[in-house]
């Protein structure tokens, strides 16, 4: 497995690519990177930027940051921290949220999706 700092890449561990999402019968493309992380682990901004949106909806929580130098990331399964809301500026390395708990008994380990 590949590691990124303290996080382990588990993207291929539970079927990346086209797959059924949660308990739905809908087949959806699963793209991006899944990093194994314990529930409540702090998530840091990888670059300075501006929050484009932040939703607080348990496991489906998402933070989208547009980087000041271009590009951006969506941090999924991450519950936004205090002050992380639309139009907020974030600094590189700033704590922006924590890893959420996976739903029901999905068999999916706690992780964040980038």
PEUR-V201744 format. One record per pair of residues at least 12 apart in sequence whose ideal C-beta (glycine too) atoms are under 6 Angstrom apart, sorted by sequence separation. I is the first residue (numbers start at 1). J is the second residue. D is the distance in whole Angstrom. If there is no record, write none. Layout:
I,J,D  I,J,D
//
This chain:
52,64,4  62,74,6  63,75,4  84,96,5  99,112,5  16,30,5  51,65,6  52,66,5  62,76,5  81,95,6  63,78,6  81,96,6  49,65,5  50,66,5  81,97,5  49,66,5  61,78,6  63,80,5  80,97,5  49,67,4  59,77,6  61,79,5  79,97,5  49,68,5  78,97,4  79,98,5  47,67,4  48,68,5  79,100,5  11,33,6  11,34,5  77,100,5  10,34,5  56,80,6  10,36,5  54,80,4  7,35,4  8,36,4  7,37,5  54,84,5  54,85,5  43,75,6  51,84,6  53,86,6  63,96,6  63,97,6  78,112,5  43,78,5  51,86,6  77,112,5  77,113,6  51,88,5  76,113,4  50,89,6  61,100,5  49,90,6  59,100,5  73,114,6  58,100,6  48,91,5  59,102,6  48,92,5  59,103,5  45,90,4  47,92,5  45,92,6  44,93,5  45,94,5  44,95,6  45,96,5  42,95,5  43,96,6  43,97,5  40,98,5  41,99,5  39,99,6  37,99,5  39,101,5  39,110,5  38,110,6  36,109,6  37,111,6  36,111,5  37,112,6  35,111,6  34,111,5  35,112,5  34,113,5  32,113,5  33,114,5  32,114,6
//
